[in-house]
């Protein structure tokens, strides 16, 4: 009995098609073991997101004056701060906290897993000292003048959020606070009122 050549071709085609379909299905359902073993860099970031996978999306960031009932000094609005500057007495310090809310509307708890930190903006005058304590930080005025500071949220050794730079004045000026209930509306194309 001889085999029909068309039948053998059909069987081969069906077997090959089935193998390709199974291989494709296996790739969709799993098989990530190889990716987990070799694609992590020294910092633990993988190719599927790298450092961005560790970043924290913050919707609200308010800088708080811990010496005055945690009144708001300034807050981040998009790519800049509204209000400020931060006033720091020459030869003394201010104690600062932060109120941060993530993209899901949850308040970020500062102190254990995520800590508040800050640094002087690159190229700005180094006229303040910053001492971080996890849930708050102290900024001390070392010399009169102006500088810029960036505030950060840090998880482990990784910065997961950074603010724009905030102007800091070291001197004898008085700190102004924001009344968040009576703050300006954002109506026009630039998200600010034109009544200034």
PyMOL commands that set and color helices and strands:
alter all, ss='L'
color gray80, all
select helices_A, chain A and resi 5-29+33-38+50-54
alter helices_A, ss='H'
color red, helices_A
select strands_A, chain A and resi 58-65+71-77+80-83+86-89+93-102+114-120+128-132+137-141+145-155+158-162+166-171
alter strands_A, ss='S'
color yellow, strands_A
deselect
rebuild
show_as cartoon
